[in-house]
Amino acid sequence: MFSKILIANRGEIACRVIKTARRMGVKTVVVYSDADAGSMAVDMADEAIHIGGSPAAQSYLVQDKIVDAVRKSGAEAVHSENAGFAKRLANEKIVFIGPNPHAIEAMGDKITSKKFAAEAGVNTVPGHMGLIADSKEAVKIADSIGYPVMIKASAGGGGKGLRIAFNSAEA
């Protein structure tokens, strides 16, 4: 068992990992950008380390900054959902917590993963299975499906998680 882990996620996922770690008696460290300085995950974690500016390319996607945060914090393992980063952690001899890189790659795109699950015989929620160009198209599709609808970024949702829209204004 680890005594301290670093969470290289943000938003809803980071909060879930923090809650689970807390129940297990494990201390948590989160990394955060300028945009997430006041986030719930930063407030919840035992420690928080600033890793850069708001754009992900200046913070969350800079693996060196996260590896430095691991070393600085003394974390014994890292939770992430980035397959490339999982491979980097292995090369750095840092324990990775999360799905194996193949699973991350397979499940990273929500449309592909839903098709993969359906092909495997897993029950899935019916809905739109393609990319949606803009909010007008999203409302048109939601109107045709019927409310409420669940809306999820197919990849790179910025930690927002799943959202429910009960009407066209919310969609």
N, C-alpha and C positions, 0 to 999 in steps of 0.2 A: 504494500500500500504506500502511496505517496503522501508526504506531509504538505507539499505545496505544488500546485500546477499553474501553468500560464495558459490563458485562454486567448487564442489568436482568432477569435470571432467577435462579432459585435451584435448589438440588438438582441432580439428574442432568443437566439441560440445561446449567446453568452450568458444571458440570465438563467436559462434552463440548466446550463452546465454549472453555474455558480450555486444554484439551489441544490443540485444533486451533490456537489462537492461538500457543501456545508453539512448536508445530512450525513455524509460519510466522515466528517471531521477533518476534511482536507482544506487547507488555506488556498485562496485563489488570487491570481494576479491577472489583470486584463491590460491589454495595450489599447490605446485610443488615439484618435486624430483630433485636430482642433474641433471638427464638427461634432464629435461625440463626447466632448469634455464634460457636459452636464447629463450624460446618458444614465439610464437606470443601472446598466452593467457597471459603469465606473463607480456609482454610488454603492452598489451591492458588494463589490469585490473587496477583499482584504487589502489589496494593493492595486495601484493603477500606474502605468508607465506611459507617458506621452511619447508617440513615435513619429509625429509630423503633422503636416498640413492636411486640410480637409480632403483634397483629392486622394483617392485610394492609391494612385501612382506615387504619391509622396509619403505614404504611410503604410497602410495594410498590405500593399503589394511589394513592399521593399523588404525582402526576406532578411537581409542583413540587420535591419533595425529590430526585427522580432527576435532573431537569434541573440543579438546583443541584450535585449530585454530579458531573455531567458537567463543568460549568464549573470546579468546585474541583479536579478531578483532571487537567484538561487532556486528557481523552480526546477523540479525533478522531471517534469514531463510537460508536454504541450498538447492541448486540444486544438484541432484545426479541421477544416473540411476542404483543404486544398491539396490535391494529389501531388503536385509538384513540390509543395512545401513539405509534405510528409517524406518524400524522397530526400529532400535536403536535410531534414532533421536526422534521418538515418545516417547520412554521411557525416553529420556533426556529432554522432553518438548521443543524440538527445532522444529520449523516449517519446513516441508519438501516441496520443490517445485519439481514437476515432476510427472510422471505417478504413479498411485497407484501400490503398490508392486506386485499385481497379474499381472497387465499389463506388468510390467518390467520383471517378470519371464517368461511370455508368449512370449514376444518379444525379450528377451535377446539373444537367439540363432537365428541367421538370417535364417537358414534353416527351423527350426521349425516354425518361425513366417511367413515365406513365404508360407509354407504348410497350416498353420492356416488361412491365408488371402485367399488363393485359395479355401479352403473348405467353407469359408464364402461368396464366390462369388465375392471377390474383384479381379479386374484385376491385374495381376502381369506380370512382364517382364519375357519372357521365358529364360531358361538357365539351368545350371547344378544344381541339387538339392541335391547333396551329398557332403561329405567331400572330399577334394583333398589332397592327401598325400604329394606332393612336387611340385616344379616348373615345372619339366618335364611333370607331369600329367596335370598341369594347362595349359601349352602351347598346349598340345595335345587336350584338351577339347576346348580351345579357337579357335584353328585351325578348329575344327569340327563345332563350332557354327558360326564362321565368325566374323571378326572385324568390328567395335570396340566392345570390351567387357568391362563390368563393373566388377571390382573385389572388393570384400568386405569380410573382416574377418567374419566368422560366429559367433564368440564370442571373446571378448577380443582383439580387434584390436589395442590397445595402442593409441587410439586417432587419427588414420590415416584417418579414414573415407573411403569413396568410391574412388576408383581409376579407371581411364579409360586406357585401353591398346589398341593402334591402330594397333599393329603388334606383332609378336611372341617375338621379343626382349623386348618389353615393358611388355608383359605378364610375 
